[in-house]
Amino acid sequence: QVQLLQSGAEMKEPGGSVKVSCKASGYTFASHDINWVRQASGQGLEWMGWMSPNSDNTVYAQKFQGRVTMTRNTSINTAYLELRRLTSEDTAVYYCARETNNWFDPWGQGTLVTV
Amino acid sequence: SADLTQPPSVSVSPGQTASIACSGDILGNRFVFWYQQKPGQSPLLVIYQDTKRPSGIPERFSGSSSGNTATLTISGTQVMDEADYYCQAWDSSTAVFGGGTHLTVL
């Protein structure tokens, strides 16, 4: 079945960077964009951006431009989210989600990043 | 930036109908998607393209949209439906989520 498996929890110092991975299985990785969404504890969902696995196309939410990079390694069906210059406000669960015709399904299990 | 507005909370008795609204200027000509999130779990798609239900989602979940407001309706609400619900739409190449609605079933 279609599945997105994310890397484990991370604990980072303020000012540092984090890189979260999202490994896809059960479908053709190049056929669907990957979106990243984060959720602070007790808060709502916040969209961060998307990347196309079969090109260099990316779109980042304005809030994160300049300190976020979304990349992929198609040989291992894995997408990556890197966030730099971390502050305590970046403490959240980060989700990847497969996009199909503009909806997100499925979602990864989430990666807790604590700053 | 585009905003989607949802009520923070909705309460319903088991067996009754719950309605969760999502409003925003961008909804007039764009599809809305709905996600259910239970504590400690990842979001789950329950409605796509305003009214369609993914495979495996119970028939009691339905969606509608008119003008700048979309509505998620749960008919015959069950205790297991207690969760947070989020609407989502696109504004050009940017995804926008509503603030979420906590549905209480009691």
Chai-1 contact restraints between the chains, C-beta under 6 A:
chainA,res_idxA,chainB,res_idxB,connection_type,confidence,min_distance_angstrom,max_distance_angstrom,comment,restraint_id
A,G44,B,G99,contact,1.0,0.0,6.0,A-B,restraint_1
A,G44,B,G100,contact,1.0,0.0,6.0,A-B,restraint_2
A,L45,B,Y86,contact,1.0,0.0,6.0,A-B,restraint_3
A,L45,B,F97,contact,1.0,0.0,6.0,A-B,restraint_4
A,W47,B,A95,contact,1.0,0.0,6.0,A-B,restraint_5
A,V59,B,S93,contact,1.0,0.0,6.0,A-B,restraint_6
A,N102,B,W90,contact,1.0,0.0,6.0,A-B,restraint_7
A,W103,B,F33,contact,1.0,0.0,6.0,A-B,restraint_8
A,W103,B,L45,contact,1.0,0.0,6.0,A-B,restraint_9
A,W103,B,Y48,contact,1.0,0.0,6.0,A-B,restraint_10
A,D105,B,L45,contact,1.0,0.0,6.0,A-B,restraint_11
A,W107,B,S42,contact,1.0,0.0,6.0,A-B,restraint_12
A,W107,B,P43,contact,1.0,0.0,6.0,A-B,restraint_13
A,Q109,B,S42,contact,1.0,0.0,6.0,A-B,restraint_14
A,G110,B,S42,contact,1.0,0.0,6.0,A-B,restraint_15
